Amino acid sequence: MRNTSLAPLLAVLYGCGFLAGFNENLVNMALVAIMGQFAVDAMTAQWLVTGYMIAVTVVVACMAYLYRRLPMRTLFFAASALSIVGSAGGLVAPSFAVLLLARLVQAVGTGVFIPLMMNVIVDKVPHGKLGAYLAIGSATITVGPATAPIVTGFIVSDLGWRSVFVVPLAAAVSLAVAGAFVMRDGRKPVRGGFDALSAALVAVGVTALSVGLSEVTLHPPVGAATLVGTVVALGWFVRRQGQLARPLVSMEAVRYGTFWPAAVLVMVTMMTYFSLSVMAPLYFEEAAGLAASVAGVLMVAPVLANATAAIFAGRLLDRRGEWPVLPAGLAIAVVGLLVTIAGALSASVAGAAAGIFLGYLGTGMVLSPAQTAGLRRLPDDLSPHGVTLMSIAVQLSACLGPAAYVGIMSSVSAGAAAAGTPVAQASAEGFAAAMAASAVVAGVGCAVALIYARRMRCR
């Protein structure tokens, strides 16, 4: 297929990727209002976010099967319909239970969009241009979650919490209409059985991971036991894939030395990105004392830097390969995190903001190039499974990073406050401690990127 005929299809799929990312943080700014409306506590309301991520992860795990089994047009319109129904349900939900159900339906729909976009790119774009096209997709994915709190914050203030669902509803309808004209697929569906137990193990594993990470600092024995359950469920899932003639997700891709280090880099990068997305606004508001609207404005430049760096780095990867893009990106991210720590501890908002900017810039340079590096060397029959594994890596990072680093921030802040430290300074110290942990992880990732990129250079 020529690029001229591919452009309208990819434009729709890029829009879908943005919508999927936007929906991840759709209700964050509305949680307080929802708690008041339905008289639920914060832990209960948080399931509107956590439940969404769990449902998306399960759908992502099933995408290798769904992409083989269903025509692209059928898959797209089924996902669009579920997204529309879920968004409409959230708009009119009479109770919290109905709202949560609507959110899960919405997640099942939009959970299809990102891996569908990546599969189409890998299938239809020449490998020599894969980095540039995946970079644009990466930009839509990362800009979506960062844009949502800014947009929905103003909407909630002016129109109430229900109005946040108008945005994805209108977007899903528009994308479905546009898709009617461009969704074409010459693939022949491949018949095969669906392994429900594998999907259930993913659901149990990811749910246990989310619960365990939230409980480990509050109730350590419960959290530790739940995390052990996570290891058992996900370990069973991996073992089962090797026993099935047609696995839900083939683990063969992990055997490739060109793939698994790239997946590790994706996880490290997204743990850093998601953590900054959650904690930076908290720092600006709690430690620096800035208004939420000002904090939102301060996040615009880092988000744009991340998206711009992703596109630039993707094109550079196509021309020059993994060296020096991958290690350079993570090195910039590490420097940014260190600058952020210094700014937070010295009460310099400008210094912290500069470090956050560099952190976003560096992670933008790594995500899509790492995905491209891992996917473009896989055999064609493993590409859907590789895309699924990369997508799972992103979703697990969304659970791991914020939960782990926010836990560190909360513990250190609480300890400092208990010792008599002023609240703002205690919050800054907690933020700095979390950034230090993130810098260590990113530093390890930088070392992996250095070794991996040099090895790829010699191929």
C-alpha positions in Angstrom: 0.0 0.0 0.0 1.4 3.4 -0.9 1.9 6.1 1.7 -0.7 8.4 0.1 -3.4 5.8 0.6 -2.1 4.9 4.0 -2.2 8.5 5.4 -6.0 8.8 5.9 -6.1 5.4 7.7 -3.2 6.4 10.0 -4.7 9.8 10.7 -7.8 8.1 12.1 -5.7 5.5 14.0 -3.5 8.3 15.4 -6.7 10.0 16.6 -7.8 6.8 18.2 -4.4 6.5 20.0 -4.8 10.1 21.3 -8.3 9.3 22.5 -7.1 6.1 24.3 -4.4 8.0 26.1 -6.8 10.9 26.9 -9.3 8.5 28.5 -6.7 7.1 30.9 -6.7 10.4 32.9 -10.3 11.5 31.9 -11.8 11.4 35.4 -8.8 12.4 37.5 -9.9 16.0 37.9 -13.5 14.9 38.5 -12.8 12.4 41.3 -13.5 14.9 44.2 -16.9 15.9 42.6 -17.8 12.3 42.0 -17.0 11.4 45.6 -19.4 14.1 46.7 -22.1 13.2 44.2 -22.2 9.5 45.2 -20.9 9.6 48.8 -17.9 7.3 48.2 -14.5 7.6 49.7 -11.2 8.2 47.7 -10.2 4.5 47.7 -13.5 3.6 46.1 -13.5 6.4 43.6 -9.9 5.6 42.6 -11.3 2.4 41.0 -12.6 4.5 38.1 -8.9 5.0 37.2 -7.5 1.6 38.4 -10.3 -0.4 37.0 -9.9 1.3 33.6 -6.2 0.5 33.5 -6.9 -3.2 34.5 -9.5 -3.6 31.7 -7.2 -2.0 29.1 -4.4 -4.3 30.1 -6.6 -7.4 29.7 -7.8 -6.2 26.3 -4.2 -5.4 25.2 -3.2 -9.0 26.2 -5.9 -10.3 23.9 -5.1 -8.1 20.9 -2.7 -10.5 19.2 -5.6 -13.0 19.0 -8.2 -10.4 18.1 -6.0 -8.9 15.4 -5.5 -12.3 13.8 -9.1 -13.4 14.3 -11.1 -10.4 13.2 -11.0 -8.1 10.1 -9.6 -4.7 11.0 -12.8 -3.0 10.0 -14.9 -5.2 12.4 -12.4 -4.7 15.2 -12.3 -0.9 14.8 -16.1 -0.5 14.7 -16.6 -2.9 17.7 -14.1 -0.8 19.7 -15.7 2.4 18.6 -19.2 1.2 19.6 -18.0 0.1 23.0 -16.2 3.5 23.5 -19.4 5.4 22.6 -21.6 3.3 24.8 -19.2 3.6 27.8 -18.8 7.4 27.3 -22.6 7.8 27.0 -23.1 5.6 30.1 -20.7 7.8 32.1 -22.6 10.9 31.0 -25.9 9.7 32.4 -24.8 7.3 35.2 -27.4 7.4 38.1 -25.1 5.6 40.6 -21.4 4.9 41.2 -21.8 1.3 40.2 -23.2 2.2 36.9 -20.5 4.8 36.4 -17.8 2.2 37.1 -19.4 -0.2 34.7 -19.6 2.5 32.0 -15.9 3.2 32.6 -15.0 -0.4 32.2 -17.0 -0.7 28.9 -15.2 2.5 27.7 -11.9 0.8 28.6 -12.6 -2.3 26.6 -13.4 -0.1 23.6 -10.4 2.3 23.7 -8.1 -0.5 24.9 -8.2 -1.9 21.3 -7.1 1.4 19.7 -3.4 1.7 20.6 -2.3 -1.9 19.7 -4.5 -1.7 16.6 -2.7 1.4 15.6 0.7 -0.2 16.2 -0.2 -3.4 14.4 -1.3 -1.5 11.3 1.9 0.6 11.3 4.1 -2.5 11.7 2.1 -4.4 9.0 1.9 -1.6 6.4 4.8 0.8 6.8 8.2 -0.1 5.3 10.7 -1.0 8.0 13.0 1.8 6.9 10.3 4.4 7.9 8.9 2.5 10.9 10.6 4.7 13.5 9.1 7.9 12.2 5.5 6.5 12.0 5.7 4.8 15.4 7.1 8.1 16.8 4.0 10.0 15.7 1.9 7.2 17.3 4.0 7.5 20.5 3.4 11.2 20.6 -0.3 10.8 20.4 -0.2 8.2 23.2 1.9 10.4 25.6 0.2 13.7 24.8 -3.3 12.3 25.4 -2.9 11.5 29.2 -1.0 14.7 29.8 -3.6 16.8 28.0 -6.6 15.3 29.8 -6.1 16.9 33.2 -5.6 20.3 31.7 -8.7 20.1 29.5 -11.0 18.4 32.0 -9.9 20.6 34.8 -11.5 23.6 33.1 -14.6 21.5 32.0 -15.3 20.3 35.6 -15.0 23.8 37.0 -17.4 25.3 34.5 -19.8 22.5 33.5 -19.6 19.8 36.2 -18.0 16.3 36.3 -20.4 14.6 33.9 -19.4 16.9 31.1 -15.9 15.2 30.9 -17.6 12.3 29.1 -18.8 14.6 26.3 -15.3 14.9 25.0 -14.6 11.1 24.4 -18.2 10.6 23.3 -17.9 13.3 20.5 -14.4 12.1 19.6 -15.4 8.5 19.3 -18.4 9.3 17.1 -16.3 11.5 14.9 -13.6 8.8 14.5 -16.2 6.2 13.8 -17.6 8.3 11.0 -14.2 9.0 9.5 -13.3 5.3 9.9 -16.2 4.3 7.7 -14.4 5.8 4.7 -10.9 4.6 5.3 -11.0 1.3 7.2 -10.0 -1.3 4.6 -8.1 -4.5 5.2 -6.8 -7.2 2.8 -5.9 -9.6 5.6 -7.6 -13.0 5.9 -8.7 -13.7 9.4 -7.0 -16.8 11.0 -9.3 -19.1 12.9 -8.3 -20.3 16.3 -9.6 -20.9 19.8 -9.6 -18.2 22.5 -8.0 -19.2 25.8 -10.2 -17.7 28.5 -8.0 -18.9 31.3 -5.0 -16.9 30.0 -7.1 -13.8 29.9 -8.4 -14.4 33.4 -4.8 -14.9 34.7 -3.9 -11.5 33.2 -6.9 -9.9 34.9 -6.1 -11.5 38.3 -2.4 -10.7 38.0 -2.9 -7.0 37.1 -5.6 -6.5 39.7 -3.4 -8.1 42.4 -0.5 -5.9 41.3 -2.6 -2.7 41.6 -4.1 -3.7 45.0 -0.7 -4.9 46.3 1.1 -1.7 45.4 -1.5 0.4 47.0 -1.6 -1.6 50.2 2.1 -2.4 50.6 2.9 0.9 52.4 -0.4 1.1 54.4 -0.8 -2.6 55.3 2.6 -4.3 54.5 1.5 -8.0 55.2 -1.6 -7.6 53.0 0.3 -5.8 50.2 3.2 -8.4 50.3 0.8 -11.3 50.1 -1.1 -9.7 47.2 2.1 -9.1 45.3 3.0 -12.7 45.8 -0.3 -13.5 44.2 0.6 -11.3 41.3 3.8 -13.2 40.7 1.9 -16.5 40.8 -0.8 -15.4 38.4 1.5 -13.8 35.9 4.0 -16.6 36.2 1.2 -19.1 35.5 0.2 -17.0 32.5 3.7 -17.0 31.0 4.0 -20.8 31.6 0.7 -21.5 30.0 1.5 -19.6 26.9 4.4 -22.0 26.3 2.1 -25.0 26.7 -0.6 -23.9 24.2 -0.5 -24.7 20.5 -2.1 -21.3 19.8 -1.2 -19.1 22.8 -3.0 -15.9 23.6 0.3 -14.1 23.5 3.4 -15.9 22.1 6.4 -15.5 24.3 8.7 -16.4 21.4 9.5 -12.7 20.9 11.2 -12.6 24.3 13.7 -15.2 23.1 15.1 -12.6 20.6 18.0 -10.6 22.0 16.9 -7.7 19.8 13.5 -7.6 21.4 13.5 -8.1 25.2 16.1 -5.4 26.1 14.0 -2.9 24.0 10.9 -4.0 26.0 12.8 -3.3 29.3 13.7 0.2 28.0 10.1 0.8 27.2 9.1 -0.1 30.8 11.9 2.1 32.3 11.0 5.0 30.1 7.3 4.8 30.8 7.7 4.3 34.5 9.7 7.6 34.5 7.2 9.4 32.2 4.0 8.3 34.1 5.6 9.1 37.4 6.5 12.6 36.4 3.0 13.0 35.0 1.5 12.2 38.4 4.0 13.7 40.8 5.0 16.9 39.0 1.6 18.6 39.4 1.5 17.4 43.0 4.9 19.1 43.6 3.8 22.3 42.0 0.6 22.5 44.0 1.6 21.0 47.4 5.3 22.1 47.8 5.4 25.2 45.6 1.9 26.3 46.6 0.8 27.1 43.0 -2.8 27.0 41.8 -3.9 23.9 39.9 -4.4 26.0 36.7 -0.8 27.3 37.0 0.5 23.8 37.6 -1.4 22.7 34.4 0.2 25.5 32.4 3.7 24.6 33.6 3.1 21.0 32.3 2.4 22.2 28.7 6.0 22.8 27.7 7.3 19.4 29.0 4.5 17.6 27.2 5.2 19.4 23.9 8.9 18.6 24.4 8.1 15.0 24.9 6.0 14.8 21.7 8.5 16.7 19.6 11.5 14.7 20.8 9.6 11.4 20.0 9.1 12.5 16.4 12.7 13.8 16.0 14.2 10.6 17.6 12.0 8.3 15.5 13.3 9.9 12.3 16.9 9.8 13.6 16.5 6.1 14.4 15.4 5.4 10.8 18.6 7.1 9.5 21.2 6.1 12.1 19.9 3.3 14.1 19.7 2.8 17.9 23.1 4.5 18.5 23.2 7.1 20.0 19.4 7.8 20.3 18.6 5.4 23.1 21.4 6.0 25.6 21.4 9.7 24.9 17.6 10.0 25.7 17.9 8.2 29.0 21.1 10.1 29.9 19.1 13.4 29.4 16.3 11.9 31.5 18.7 11.1 34.3 20.2 14.5 34.2 16.7 16.0 34.3 15.7 14.0 37.3 18.9 15.1 39.2 18.2 18.7 38.3 14.6 18.2 39.6 15.9 16.9 42.9 18.2 19.9 43.3 15.4 22.3 42.5 13.0 20.7 44.9 15.4 20.6 47.8 16.6 24.2 47.3 12.9 25.4 46.9 13.6 26.5 43.4 10.5 26.1 41.3 12.3 27.2 38.2 15.0 24.6 38.8 12.5 21.8 39.4 10.5 22.9 36.3 13.7 22.8 34.2 14.5 19.3 35.4 11.0 18.1 34.7 11.3 19.5 31.2 14.5 17.6 30.6 12.9 14.4 32.0 10.0 14.7 29.6 12.4 15.5 26.7 14.6 12.5 27.4 11.8 10.0 27.8 10.3 11.2 24.5 13.6 10.3 22.8 13.4 6.7 24.0 9.9 5.4 23.9 9.1 5.0 20.1 12.8 4.3 19.1 12.9 1.4 21.7 9.5 0.1 20.4 10.8 0.3 16.8 14.1 -1.3 17.6 12.4 -4.3 19.3 9.6 -4.7 16.7 11.4 -4.2 13.3 13.6 -7.2 13.7 10.9 -9.7 14.6 9.6 -12.2 12.0 6.3 -11.2 10.5 4.3 -13.9 12.2 5.5 -12.7 15.6 4.8 -9.0 15.0 1.3 -9.0 16.5 2.6 -10.8 19.6 5.5 -8.3 19.8 3.1 -5.4 19.6 1.0 -7.0 22.4 4.0 -7.5 24.6 5.2 -3.9 24.1 1.7 -2.6 24.9 1.5 -4.8 28.0 4.9 -3.3 29.1 3.4 0.2 28.8 0.3 -0.7 30.8 2.4 -2.4 33.6 4.6 0.6 33.7 1.5 2.8 34.2 0.7 0.6 37.3 4.2 0.2 38.6 5.8 3.6 38.3 3.2 5.9 39.9 2.3 3.4 42.6 6.0 2.8 43.6 7.2 6.3 43.4 4.1 8.0 44.8 4.4 5.5 47.7 8.0 6.7 48.3 6.9 10.3 48.1 4.0 9.8 50.6 6.1 7.9 53.1 9.0 10.4 53.1 6.7 13.3 53.3 4.7 11.8 56.2 7.9 11.0 58.0 9.3 14.6 57.6 6.0 16.1 58.6 5.9 13.9 61.7 9.3 15.2 62.6 8.1 18.8 62.6 9.1 19.8 59.1 6.8 22.4 57.5 4.2 20.8 55.2 5.5 22.4 52.0 9.1 21.4 52.7 8.1 17.9 53.7 6.2 17.6 50.4 9.3 18.8 48.6 11.5 16.2 50.4 9.1 13.4 49.5 9.1 14.5 45.9 12.9 14.6 45.8 13.1 11.1 47.3 10.8 9.7 44.7 12.8 11.4 42.0 16.0 9.9 43.4 14.5 6.4 43.1 13.3 7.2 39.6 16.8 8.4 38.7 18.3 5.1 39.9 16.0 3.1 37.7 16.5 5.4 34.8 20.3 5.1 35.3 20.1 1.4 35.1 18.0 1.8 32.0 20.7 4.1 30.5 23.3 1.4 31.1 21.1 -1.2 29.3 20.5 1.2 26.5 24.2 1.8 26.1 25.0 -1.9 25.8 22.0 -2.6 23.6 22.6 0.3 21.2 26.3 -0.6 20.7 25.4 -4.2 20.1 22.8 -3.2 17.5 25.4 -0.9 15.9 27.6 -3.9 15.2 24.9 -5.9 13.4 
